[in-house]
Amino acid sequence: LGSTYSLFTTSSVDEDLNVYKTGNLDITYTLSSENIKLNDSTPISDDESIYIEPYRITISNSGNVPYMFNIVLDDSTATDVISYEYIMTKVGKLDAVRLSKCEDNIIRKDVMVPAGEEVVVDVRVFLADDIKNTELGKSFYAKLSVEEF
């Protein structure tokens, strides 16, 4: 009585490496000045806001996955800030919104840049036409930023 047992194994290795590349972003801010400031601004209506020069953000996505982000208006005022109730933001063709209504100063949520494309966003910031005299002598400085999530 006899028995034989044999075992052969093979393995193959791909000569080419698997490479995964995700998102390459290029963000450009085109602003009328370094910071957004409302010190000597005149209150205007929502309808008149289309005549002020916008701050422009261009986001280009040269990667292969979509990129989602929020646009945030970061307050950098040191003291005596104008009440957010009287600071208006208008993003693109959307209706103007009071900064006090924007959670965490996010003025536009869930903007998406598809892979291989670019998105241009115009932002206008102005004083509401119903601002109160209690805000005289106060100021507002801010910067636009892009916050990914």
Accessible surface in RSA format (square Angstrom, percent):
REM  Atomic radii and reference values for relative SASA: ProtOr
REM  Chains: A
REM  Algorithm: Lee & Richards
REM  Probe-radius: 1.40
REM  Slices: 20
REM RES _ NUM      All-atoms   Total-Side   Main-Chain    Non-polar    All polar
REM                ABS   REL    ABS   REL    ABS   REL    ABS   REL    ABS   REL
RES LEU A   1   239.27 133.3 150.59 107.7  88.68 222.9 161.63 113.5  77.64 208.9
RES GLY A   2    73.64  90.8   0.00   N/A  73.64  90.8  39.36 108.0  34.28  76.8
RES SER A   3   118.17  99.9  76.70 102.4  41.46  95.5  48.23 102.7  69.94  98.0
RES THR A   4   135.52  96.4  98.06  99.4  37.46  89.3  71.20  95.6  64.32  97.2
RES TYR A   5   188.33  87.9 158.50  90.2  29.83  77.6 127.82  96.1  60.51  74.6
RES SER A   6    81.22  68.6  51.98  69.4  29.23  67.3  32.63  69.5  48.58  68.1
RES LEU A   7   133.49  74.3 103.20  73.8  30.28  76.1 104.72  73.5  28.76  77.4
RES PHE A   8   180.70  90.4 153.46  95.1  27.24  70.9 156.00  94.6  24.70  70.7
RES THR A   9   116.85  83.1  85.82  87.0  31.03  74.0  58.50  78.6  58.35  88.2
RES THR A  10   136.57  97.1 102.22 103.6  34.35  81.9  77.45 104.0  59.12  89.4
RES SER A  11   106.79  90.2  70.55  94.2  36.23  83.5  47.22 100.6  59.57  83.5
RES SER A  12   114.35  96.6  80.92 108.0  33.43  77.0  50.67 107.9  63.68  89.2
RES VAL A  13   131.79  86.7 105.77  95.8  26.02  62.7 109.40  95.1  22.39  60.7
RES ASP A  14   102.55  71.8  74.75  74.4  27.80  65.7  40.38  95.0  62.17  62.0
RES GLU A  15   169.87  97.5 134.97 102.1  34.90  83.1  56.11 108.5 113.76  92.9
RES ASP A  16   108.60  76.1 101.65 101.2   6.95  16.4  28.34  66.7  80.26  80.0
RES LEU A  17   159.37  88.8 137.67  98.5  21.70  54.6 139.61  98.0  19.76  53.2
RES ASN A  18   119.53  82.4  90.22  87.2  29.31  70.6  15.04  36.2 104.49 101.0
RES VAL A  19   122.60  80.7  91.27  82.6  31.33  75.5  93.98  81.7  28.62  77.6
RES TYR A  20   192.60  89.9 160.26  91.2  32.34  84.2 124.60  93.6  68.00  83.8
RES LYS A  21   122.51  59.8 113.44  69.6   9.07  21.6  70.11  63.1  52.40  55.8
RES THR A  22    95.76  68.1  80.80  81.9  14.96  35.7  48.80  65.5  46.95  71.0
RES GLY A  23    33.75  41.6   0.00   N/A  33.75  41.6  13.07  35.9  20.68  46.3
RES ASN A  24    59.16  40.8  54.46  52.6   4.69  11.3  20.20  48.6  38.96  37.7
RES LEU A  25    65.04  36.2  27.43  19.6  37.61  94.5  28.39  19.9  36.66  98.6
RES ASP A  26    88.40  61.9  84.78  84.4   3.62   8.6  26.14  61.5  62.26  62.1
RES ILE A  27    63.97  36.4  37.43  27.9  26.54  64.0  37.43  27.0  26.54  72.0
RES THR A  28    66.03  47.0  62.64  63.5   3.39   8.1  48.29  64.9  17.74  26.8
RES TYR A  29    87.83  41.0  62.70  35.7  25.13  65.4  51.99  39.1  35.85  44.2
RES THR A  30    79.68  56.7  75.01  76.0   4.68  11.1  63.30  85.0  16.38  24.8
RES LEU A  31    57.23  31.9  27.82  19.9  29.40  73.9  29.24  20.5  27.99  75.3
RES SER A  32    57.62  48.7  21.67  28.9  35.95  82.8  17.35  37.0  40.26  56.4
RES SER A  33    42.36  35.8  28.61  38.2  13.74  31.7  39.60  84.3   2.76   3.9
RES GLU A  34   158.32  90.9 137.39 103.9  20.93  49.8  57.82 111.8 100.50  82.1
RES ASN A  35    44.56  30.7  41.95  40.5   2.61   6.3   4.06   9.8  40.50  39.1
RES ILE A  36     1.90   1.1   1.84   1.4   0.06   0.1   1.84   1.3   0.06   0.2
RES LYS A  37   116.01  56.6 103.41  63.4  12.61  30.0  47.12  42.4  68.89  73.4
RES LEU A  38     7.09   3.9   6.60   4.7   0.49   1.2   6.62   4.6   0.47   1.3
RES ASN A  39    62.77  43.3  39.17  37.9  23.60  56.8  15.23  36.6  47.54  46.0
RES ASP A  40   144.39 101.1 109.07 108.6  35.32  83.5  43.59 102.6 100.80 100.5
RES SER A  41    43.54  36.8  21.22  28.3  22.32  51.4  15.91  33.9  27.63  38.7
RES THR A  42   102.60  73.0  90.26  91.5  12.34  29.4  59.11  79.4  43.49  65.8
RES PRO A  43    52.18  38.0  38.83  35.4  13.35  48.5  38.83  32.1  13.35  83.0
RES ILE A  44    31.02  17.7  29.10  21.7   1.92   4.6  30.45  21.9   0.57   1.5
RES SER A  45    32.41  27.4  30.95  41.3   1.46   3.4  27.46  58.5   4.95   6.9
RES ASP A  46    69.61  48.8  64.04  63.7   5.57  13.2  22.53  53.0  47.07  46.9
RES ASP A  47   119.79  83.9 110.38 109.9   9.42  22.3  35.43  83.4  84.37  84.1
RES GLU A  48    87.65  50.3  85.86  65.0   1.79   4.3  29.87  57.8  57.78  47.2
RES SER A  49     0.00   0.0   0.00   0.0   0.00   0.0   0.00   0.0   0.00   0.0
RES ILE A  50    94.56  53.8  80.58  60.0  13.98  33.7  80.58  58.0  13.98  37.9
RES TYR A  51   179.25  83.7 145.01  82.5  34.23  89.1 108.14  81.3  71.10  87.7
RES ILE A  52    55.14  31.4  49.64  37.0   5.50  13.2  53.65  38.6   1.49   4.0
RES GLU A  53   118.55  68.1  99.26  75.1  19.29  45.9  42.65  82.5  75.90  62.0
RES PRO A  54    28.61  20.9  23.09  21.1   5.52  20.1  23.09  19.1   5.52  34.3
RES TYR A  55    20.65   9.6  20.65  11.7   0.00   0.0   6.15   4.6  14.50  17.9
RES ARG A  56    98.71  41.4  98.71  50.3   0.00   0.0  17.86  24.4  80.85  49.0
RES ILE A  57     0.00   0.0   0.00   0.0   0.00   0.0   0.00   0.0   0.00   0.0
RES THR A  58    25.54  18.2  25.30  25.6   0.24   0.6  16.05  21.6   9.49  14.4
RES ILE A  59     0.00   0.0   0.00   0.0   0.00   0.0   0.00   0.0   0.00   0.0
RES SER A  60    30.38  25.7  29.97  40.0   0.41   0.9  19.84  42.2  10.54  14.8
RES ASN A  61     2.15   1.5   0.00   0.0   2.15   5.2   0.52   1.2   1.64   1.6
RES SER A  62    81.62  69.0  56.67  75.6  24.95  57.5  48.21 102.7  33.41  46.8
RES GLY A  63     9.21  11.4   0.00   N/A   9.21  11.4   2.54   7.0   6.67  14.9
RES ASN A  64    98.09  67.6  74.34  71.8  23.75  57.2  36.16  87.0  61.92  59.8
RES VAL A  65    61.90  40.7  61.61  55.8   0.29   0.7  61.72  53.6   0.18   0.5
RES PRO A  66    80.29  58.5  64.28  58.6  16.00  58.2  64.28  53.1  16.00  99.5
RES TYR A  67    32.05  15.0  30.27  17.2   1.77   4.6  24.19  18.2   7.86   9.7
RES MET A  68    67.16  34.8  61.73  40.9   5.44  12.9  57.35  48.8   9.81  13.0
RES PHE A  69     0.00   0.0   0.00   0.0   0.00   0.0   0.00   0.0   0.00   0.0
RES ASN A  70    11.50   7.9  11.50  11.1   0.00   0.0   0.00   0.0  11.50  11.1
RES ILE A  71     0.00   0.0   0.00   0.0   0.00   0.0   0.00   0.0   0.00   0.0
RES VAL A  72     8.42   5.5   8.42   7.6   0.00   0.0   8.42   7.3   0.00   0.0
RES LEU A  73     0.02   0.0   0.00   0.0   0.02   0.1   0.00   0.0   0.02   0.1
RES ASP A  74    63.56  44.5  61.07  60.8   2.49   5.9  24.65  58.0  38.92  38.8
RES ASP A  75    47.88  33.5  18.48  18.4  29.40  69.5  10.11  23.8  37.77  37.7
RES SER A  76    64.30  54.3  34.27  45.7  30.03  69.2  41.21  87.7  23.09  32.4
RES THR A  77    20.07  14.3   1.52   1.5  18.55  44.2   1.60   2.2  18.46  27.9
RES ALA A  78    99.44  91.4  61.26  94.5  38.19  86.9  71.20 100.3  28.24  74.8
RES THR A  79    98.74  70.2  88.89  90.1   9.85  23.5  68.30  91.7  30.44  46.0
RES ASP A  80    96.60  67.7  82.70  82.3  13.89  32.9  14.36  33.8  82.24  82.0
RES VAL A  81    48.28  31.8  35.88  32.5  12.40  29.9  35.88  31.2  12.40  33.6
RES ILE A  82     5.04   2.9   4.89   3.6   0.16   0.4   4.89   3.5   0.16   0.4
RES SER A  83    43.56  36.8  32.82  43.8  10.74  24.7  25.99  55.4  17.56  24.6
RES TYR A  84    60.42  28.2  56.18  32.0   4.24  11.0  44.95  33.8  15.46  19.1
RES GLU A  85    66.77  38.3  66.14  50.0   0.63   1.5  28.60  55.3  38.17  31.2
RES TYR A  86    28.99  13.5  28.99  16.5   0.00   0.0   7.99   6.0  21.00  25.9
RES ILE A  87     0.00   0.0   0.00   0.0   0.00   0.0   0.00   0.0   0.00   0.0
RES MET A  88    11.25   5.8  11.25   7.4   0.00   0.0  11.25   9.6   0.00   0.0
RES THR A  89     2.63   1.9   1.46   1.5   1.17   2.8   0.00   0.0   2.63   4.0
RES LYS A  90    25.48  12.4  25.38  15.6   0.09   0.2   5.50   5.0  19.98  21.3
RES VAL A  91     5.86   3.9   4.08   3.7   1.78   4.3   4.08   3.5   1.78   4.8
RES GLY A  92    28.91  35.7   0.00   N/A  28.91  35.7  25.11  68.9   3.80   8.5
RES LYS A  93   203.97  99.5 173.82 106.7  30.15  71.8 120.76 108.7  83.21  88.6
RES LEU A  94    90.29  50.3  87.27  62.4   3.02   7.6  90.24  63.4   0.05   0.1
RES ASP A  95   120.90  84.7 111.94 111.4   8.96  21.2  30.93  72.8  89.97  89.7
RES ALA A  96    18.27  16.8   0.00   0.0  18.27  41.6   0.00   0.0  18.27  48.4
RES VAL A  97    63.27  41.6  59.53  53.9   3.74   9.0  63.27  55.0   0.00   0.0
RES ARG A  98    55.30  23.2  53.23  27.1   2.07   4.9   8.41  11.5  46.89  28.4
RES LEU A  99     0.68   0.4   0.06   0.0   0.62   1.6   0.06   0.0   0.62   1.7
RES SER A 100    53.37  45.1  19.97  26.7  33.40  76.9  24.79  52.8  28.58  40.0
RES LYS A 101   152.27  74.3 119.11  73.1  33.16  78.9  71.96  64.8  80.31  85.5
RES CYS A 102    17.22  13.0   4.93   5.5  12.29  28.9   5.01  12.7  12.22  13.2
RES GLU A 103   127.32  73.1 112.41  85.0  14.90  35.5  47.60  92.1  79.72  65.1
RES ASP A 104   113.57  79.6  84.14  83.7  29.42  69.6  32.01  75.3  81.56  81.3
RES ASN A 105    27.14  18.7  27.04  26.1   0.10   0.2   4.27  10.3  22.87  22.1
RES ILE A 106    23.46  13.3  15.40  11.5   8.06  19.4  15.40  11.1   8.06  21.9
RES ILE A 107    18.60  10.6   0.00   0.0  18.60  44.8   1.01   0.7  17.59  47.7
RES ARG A 108    84.20  35.4  80.25  40.9   3.95   9.4   9.13  12.5  75.07  45.5
RES LYS A 109   115.13  56.2 102.28  62.8  12.85  30.6  56.72  51.1  58.41  62.2
RES ASP A 110    85.00  59.5  68.91  68.6  16.09  38.0  17.63  41.5  67.37  67.2
RES VAL A 111     9.11   6.0   6.99   6.3   2.11   5.1   9.11   7.9   0.00   0.0
RES MET A 112    93.24  48.3  78.50  52.0  14.74  35.1  58.29  49.6  34.95  46.3
RES VAL A 113     0.00   0.0   0.00   0.0   0.00   0.0   0.00   0.0   0.00   0.0
RES PRO A 114    41.51  30.3  40.87  37.3   0.64   2.3  41.51  34.3   0.00   0.0
RES ALA A 115    40.44  37.2  22.22  34.3  18.22  41.4  22.45  31.6  17.98  47.6
RES GLY A 116    61.44  75.8   0.00   N/A  61.44  75.8  29.62  81.3  31.82  71.3
RES GLU A 117    98.06  56.3  88.11  66.7   9.95  23.7  33.82  65.4  64.23  52.4
RES GLU A 118   101.27  58.1  78.07  59.1  23.20  55.2  25.72  49.8  75.54  61.7
RES VAL A 119    33.59  22.1  30.27  27.4   3.32   8.0  33.59  29.2   0.00   0.0
RES VAL A 120    75.91  49.9  46.82  42.4  29.08  70.1  46.82  40.7  29.08  78.9
RES VAL A 121     8.56   5.6   5.87   5.3   2.69   6.5   8.56   7.4   0.00   0.0
RES ASP A 122    29.70  20.8  27.16  27.0   2.54   6.0   4.48  10.6  25.22  25.1
RES VAL A 123     0.00   0.0   0.00   0.0   0.00   0.0   0.00   0.0   0.00   0.0
RES ARG A 124    35.11  14.7  34.86  17.8   0.24   0.6   0.24   0.3  34.86  21.1
RES VAL A 125     8.51   5.6   0.00   0.0   8.51  20.5   0.00   0.0   8.51  23.1
RES PHE A 126     6.01   3.0   5.29   3.3   0.71   1.9   6.01   3.6   0.00   0.0
RES LEU A 127    10.32   5.7  10.21   7.3   0.11   0.3  10.21   7.2   0.11   0.3
RES ALA A 128     3.34   3.1   1.95   3.0   1.38   3.1   3.34   4.7   0.00   0.0
RES ASP A 129    94.43  66.1  67.20  66.9  27.23  64.4  19.07  44.9  75.37  75.2
RES ASP A 130    63.36  44.4  53.02  52.8  10.33  24.4  37.21  87.6  26.15  26.1
RES ILE A 131    43.79  24.9  24.24  18.1  19.54  47.1  24.24  17.5  19.54  53.0
RES LYS A 132   114.44  55.8 108.44  66.5   6.00  14.3  67.88  61.1  46.56  49.6
RES ASN A 133   125.26  86.4 111.91 108.1  13.36  32.2  24.84  59.8 100.42  97.1
RES THR A 134   104.34  74.2  83.95  85.1  20.39  48.6  85.93 115.4  18.42  27.8
RES GLU A 135    16.16   9.3  10.30   7.8   5.85  13.9   1.69   3.3  14.47  11.8
RES LEU A 136   141.78  79.0 120.12  85.9  21.65  54.4 123.33  86.6  18.45  49.7
RES GLY A 137    81.70 100.8   0.00   N/A  81.70 100.8  43.31 118.8  38.39  86.0
RES LYS A 138    69.38  33.8  60.04  36.8   9.34  22.2  26.25  23.6  43.13  45.9
RES SER A 139    21.66  18.3  21.59  28.8   0.08   0.2   9.48  20.2  12.18  17.1
RES PHE A 140     0.03   0.0   0.03   0.0   0.00   0.0   0.03   0.0   0.00   0.0
RES TYR A 141    72.28  33.7  72.28  41.1   0.00   0.0  45.82  34.4  26.46  32.6
RES ALA A 142     0.00   0.0   0.00   0.0   0.00   0.0   0.00   0.0   0.00   0.0
RES LYS A 143   112.95  55.1 111.38  68.3   1.57   3.7  56.06  50.5  56.88  60.6
RES LEU A 144    13.20   7.4   0.23   0.2  12.97  32.6   0.23   0.2  12.97  34.9
RES SER A 145    32.63  27.6  32.63  43.5   0.00   0.0  27.81  59.2   4.82   6.7
RES VAL A 146    28.02  18.4   1.89   1.7  26.13  63.0   1.89   1.6  26.13  70.9
RES GLU A 147    79.40  45.6  74.69  56.5   4.71  11.2  31.78  61.5  47.62  38.9
RES GLU A 148   116.72  67.0  99.25  75.1  17.47  41.6  25.73  49.8  90.99  74.3
RES PHE A 149   133.24  66.7  71.00  44.0  62.24 161.9 105.29  63.8  27.94  80.0
END  Absolute sums over single chains surface
CHAIN  1 A    10137.4       7893.4       2243.9       5300.6       4836.8
END  Absolute sums over all chains
TOTAL         10137.4       7893.4       2243.9       5300.6       4836.8
